[in-house]
Amino acid sequence: MPLHVLPPPSPALRSVLAALSSPTAVREDRTPALRSAQGPVSPESPLPVHVLDRVVPNGGPPTTRLTGWRFLIRGGDRSLAAAETVLSPDGWTFSHFFEGPYLRSTEQALLQAESLKTPFQPRLLSVPELYMLTLWLHGDTEADASSGTPRPTDVLVPLAPAPPGIAAHRPHRVADLLPVMTLRLPPGPLLGSPA
């Protein structure tokens, strides 16, 4: 298996397990798929979530920061939802459950990455300027999850829905995709970040 999945911080995993086991552990409702789940559910495929601070048009090195850990919540033979944790002043804590297109797209990209021959450390990379989420296949499989910037030879797999002009699920080297991303930058203010 070429993917070297990092173990999540223990408090992040514990916070997700607590949210799954207690309906009063979180303020918001569970997603429809979690409410109707038959049988046990479990958090799997932990991925550190990094945010690209900004796309640098002049080709400068990208900078990222770790903002959370995402877990796919599996029930039976499929993922039903995802759980996000964030770093708070008290440590890693549960943030929310969600469903949507990025759930299936993340699963598909992970399966796609499994078939590659090169070993990678999987991460998620959010690009708020483009409202874009990618599976970031980091070439340094021993790197700490909280650090690192995308290397030119790392691979980014845009998740669906991808911005216009960028094909979802097509792997790109960072050095090839960043110039395309600069062409897609919106002229207006930043609206938000993808889920």
C-alpha positions as CSV (number, residue, x, y, z in Angstrom):
1,M,0.0,0.0,0.0
2,P,1.7,3.2,-1.1
3,L,-0.3,5.5,1.3
4,H,1.3,6.1,4.6
5,V,-1.7,7.3,6.7
6,L,-0.7,9.1,9.8
7,P,-2.2,8.3,13.1
8,P,-4.4,11.2,14.3
9,P,-3.8,13.0,17.6
10,S,-5.4,10.8,20.3
11,P,-7.6,13.7,21.6
12,A,-8.9,14.3,18.0
13,L,-10.0,10.7,17.7
14,R,-11.4,10.6,21.2
15,S,-13.5,13.7,20.5
16,V,-15.0,12.1,17.4
17,L,-15.7,8.8,19.2
18,A,-17.4,10.8,22.0
19,A,-19.5,12.7,19.5
20,L,-20.6,9.4,17.8
21,S,-21.4,7.6,21.0
22,S,-23.4,10.4,22.8
23,P,-26.3,12.3,21.1
24,T,-25.8,15.0,23.7
25,A,-22.0,15.3,23.2
26,V,-22.5,17.8,20.4
27,R,-24.8,20.7,20.0
28,E,-25.8,20.1,16.4
29,D,-27.8,17.3,14.9
30,R,-26.2,14.4,13.2
31,T,-26.4,14.2,9.5
32,P,-29.4,12.4,7.9
33,A,-27.1,9.4,7.0
34,L,-25.8,9.1,10.6
35,R,-29.4,9.4,12.1
36,S,-30.6,6.5,9.9
37,A,-27.5,4.3,10.2
38,Q,-28.2,0.7,11.0
39,G,-25.5,-0.9,13.2
40,P,-22.2,0.5,14.5
41,V,-20.3,3.3,12.8
42,S,-16.6,4.1,13.2
43,P,-14.2,6.9,12.3
44,E,-11.7,5.8,9.6
45,S,-9.2,7.3,7.1
46,P,-7.9,10.2,9.3
47,L,-6.6,13.0,7.2
48,P,-4.9,16.2,8.4
49,V,-6.6,19.2,6.8
50,H,-4.3,22.0,5.7
51,V,-5.3,25.4,4.3
52,L,-3.3,27.1,1.5
53,D,-2.9,30.6,2.9
54,R,-3.0,32.1,-0.5
55,V,-2.2,31.2,-4.1
56,V,1.0,33.2,-5.0
57,P,0.7,34.5,-8.6
58,N,4.4,35.1,-9.0
59,G,5.2,31.4,-8.5
60,G,6.6,31.8,-4.9
61,P,6.5,28.8,-2.6
62,P,3.0,28.0,-1.3
63,T,2.5,28.2,2.5
64,T,0.0,26.0,4.4
65,R,-1.2,25.6,8.0
66,L,-2.8,22.7,9.7
67,T,-6.4,23.5,10.7
68,G,-7.9,20.2,11.6
69,W,-8.3,16.4,11.2
70,R,-11.1,14.9,9.1
71,F,-12.4,11.3,9.6
72,L,-14.6,9.4,7.2
73,I,-17.4,7.8,9.3
74,R,-18.0,4.3,8.1
75,G,-21.1,2.3,8.6
76,G,-21.2,-1.2,7.0
77,D,-19.4,-1.1,3.6
78,R,-19.5,2.6,2.9
79,S,-18.8,6.0,4.3
80,L,-21.9,7.8,5.6
81,A,-20.5,11.1,6.7
82,A,-17.3,12.9,7.8
83,A,-16.3,14.3,11.1
84,E,-14.1,17.3,11.5
85,T,-11.9,18.2,14.5
86,V,-10.2,21.5,15.1
87,L,-7.4,22.7,17.4
88,S,-8.8,24.8,20.3
89,P,-7.0,26.4,23.2
90,D,-7.8,23.2,25.1
91,G,-6.5,20.9,22.4
92,W,-8.1,18.9,19.6
93,T,-11.9,19.0,19.8
94,F,-14.8,17.8,17.7
95,S,-16.2,20.5,15.4
96,H,-19.0,19.0,13.3
97,F,-20.4,16.1,11.1
98,F,-21.2,16.7,7.5
99,E,-22.2,15.0,4.2
100,G,-22.0,16.2,0.7
101,P,-20.0,15.7,-2.5
102,Y,-16.5,16.0,-0.9
103,L,-17.3,12.8,1.1
104,R,-17.6,10.5,-2.0
105,S,-14.9,12.5,-3.8
106,T,-12.4,12.0,-1.0
107,E,-13.1,8.2,-1.0
108,Q,-12.6,8.1,-4.7
109,A,-9.4,10.0,-4.6
110,L,-8.0,7.8,-1.8
111,L,-8.8,4.7,-3.9
112,Q,-7.2,6.3,-6.9
113,A,-4.1,7.1,-4.8
114,E,-3.9,3.6,-3.5
115,S,-3.2,2.4,-7.1
116,L,-0.1,4.6,-7.5
117,K,3.3,3.0,-7.2
118,T,4.9,5.9,-5.4
119,P,4.5,6.0,-1.6
120,F,2.7,9.2,-0.3
121,Q,1.4,10.6,2.9
122,P,-2.3,11.6,2.2
123,R,-3.5,15.0,3.4
124,L,-6.3,17.3,2.5
125,L,-5.5,20.8,1.1
126,S,-8.1,23.5,1.1
127,V,-7.7,26.4,-1.3
128,P,-10.2,29.0,0.0
129,E,-9.4,31.5,-2.8
130,L,-10.8,29.0,-5.4
131,Y,-13.3,27.3,-3.1
132,M,-11.4,24.1,-3.8
133,L,-10.4,21.0,-1.9
134,T,-7.7,18.6,-3.0
135,L,-6.2,15.3,-1.8
136,W,-2.6,16.3,-1.2
137,L,-0.2,13.4,-1.7
138,H,2.9,14.5,0.2
139,G,6.1,12.9,-0.9
140,D,7.7,12.9,2.6
141,T,6.0,10.0,4.1
142,E,7.7,10.6,7.5
143,A,6.8,14.3,7.8
144,D,4.9,15.5,10.8
145,A,1.3,16.2,9.9
146,S,1.4,19.7,11.3
147,S,4.2,20.9,9.1
148,G,5.3,20.9,5.5
149,T,4.5,22.8,2.4
150,P,3.5,21.3,-0.9
151,R,6.7,20.4,-2.7
152,P,6.8,20.8,-6.5
153,T,6.9,17.1,-7.0
154,D,4.0,16.4,-4.6
155,V,0.7,15.4,-6.2
156,L,-2.6,17.2,-5.8
157,V,-5.9,15.5,-6.8
158,P,-8.7,18.1,-7.0
159,L,-11.9,16.8,-5.4
160,A,-15.3,17.2,-7.1
161,P,-16.7,19.7,-7.4
162,A,-13.6,21.4,-8.7
163,P,-13.4,25.0,-10.0
164,P,-14.1,25.6,-13.7
165,G,-11.0,24.8,-15.8
166,I,-9.6,22.3,-13.3
167,A,-10.6,18.6,-13.8
168,A,-11.6,16.7,-10.7
169,H,-9.8,13.5,-9.9
170,R,-7.0,14.2,-12.3
171,P,-3.6,14.0,-10.4
172,H,-1.3,17.0,-11.0
173,R,2.2,17.7,-9.7
174,V,2.1,20.8,-7.5
175,A,4.5,22.5,-9.9
176,D,2.0,22.0,-12.8
177,L,-1.3,22.8,-10.9
178,L,-0.2,26.0,-9.1
179,P,0.2,28.0,-12.3
180,V,-3.2,26.9,-13.5
181,M,-4.7,27.9,-10.1
182,T,-3.3,31.4,-10.4
183,L,-5.2,31.8,-13.7
184,R,-8.4,30.8,-11.9
185,L,-8.1,33.4,-9.1
186,P,-11.3,35.4,-8.8
187,P,-10.9,39.2,-9.0
188,G,-13.3,39.8,-6.1
189,P,-13.1,39.3,-2.4
190,L,-12.7,35.9,-0.8
191,L,-16.0,34.2,0.0
192,G,-15.1,31.3,2.1
193,S,-13.6,27.8,2.3
194,P,-14.9,24.5,1.1
195,A,-16.2,22.0,3.5
